[in-house]
Amino acid sequence: MSSTIHQGFSLIDNNSLGIPAVCAACFDIQDVAEIEKVISGAVSAGQSWIVLGEGTNVVFSQDVNGIVIRPKFSGIDLIESQENEVVVRVGAGVNWHELVCWTLDQGYYGLENLALIPGSCGAAPVQNIGAYGVELNRFVERVDYVDLNRFESKSLTNAECGFGYRDSRFKQDLKDRALITHIYLRLSKIPSVCVDYPAIQAYLKQQGMEPTPENIFDAVCTIRRSKLPDIKDIPNAGSFFKNPIISADHFERIRASEPGCPGFKQPDGSFKVPAAWLIDQRGWKGKMFEGVGVHQHQALVLINPGHKAGAELLRLAKNIQQDILQAYRISLEIEPRVI
Ligand code: EPU
């Protein structure tokens, strides 16, 4: 099947921040054989290229001086079925939430805490998506990709993906080098739920619901809808910063002056602190600055209702980073990919 080409392409509807960036052309790819042709064509025309999923975790800081490649590999296939487990192979172009709904319908469990995360399945392992006590790496069996230096199909096992908190090798040594075509997830036929997150427990209790995967799915959808702006209504890219991890000493010093500061102890003794709390404490929540701002219900989410350029958002992000550095000696790292 050949790729679809869109020339002189506006990316405004292709990034959830609604940034009005443009690129020279956009190629939708459904076939591994097309990749080499499209990239070689761009290189010989002196153009750069980027790979874009659904654009829900990117900030275009400028126009793309070249082409955009969108992997549209489709299909969800059951490739292994045992008594208690299955392995499903999912095309990179499948929408993540659609996959979550499909797995629940089939009675394959595990992904319910990750409901409603925007974006495509191919992008999911890049930042190791996570929410409500669960991260994707718990389920990844392997990831197939095309090495864009050699145009070779390759596969990484879970251990080889180098997963971390919102991190993987696809953001590190394989950045701009791997085009993910399929992911393989190992899911359980036996419901085994994760209700660690207090907000989920509270919701189930309030509704008088049992902690079944279906009810957790409902809880996660309700909680997300109440806190996080829908990208269809208010342009955003989810959390704009990672939650910082600081030393126990540093955390104690902050707690001495701010006893309410939440912190989650990590296995190595350090503490993960909610960036939303820090930003909220400094009074940024709900503030708007000529079309860009900080969401009124979640201080970690920057919004772009004015469809401003990425540079405007990055200016706001920098001001927040400087303020948090000055106030708490913590440097916040931007979570979405800045292009
Ligand atoms: N908080 C505030 N003010 C706010 C929001 C939160 O003070 O405006 C404090 C509260 O104390 C709250 C704590 O921050 O208990 C944590 O907030 P929340 O539970 O909303 O989670 P988060 O740490 O802000 C992370 C993920 C989200 C994920 C939620 C739920 C990151 C960068 N973000 O946010 O992921 O949905 O937990 O698990 O890890 C994303 O990555 O785009 C994303 C939305």
Residues whose N, C-alpha, C, O or C-beta is under 5 A from the ligand:
A	BS01	EPU	G130 A131 Y132 G133 A237 G238 S239 F241 K242 N243 P262 P274 A276 W277 D280 H297 Q298 A299 L300
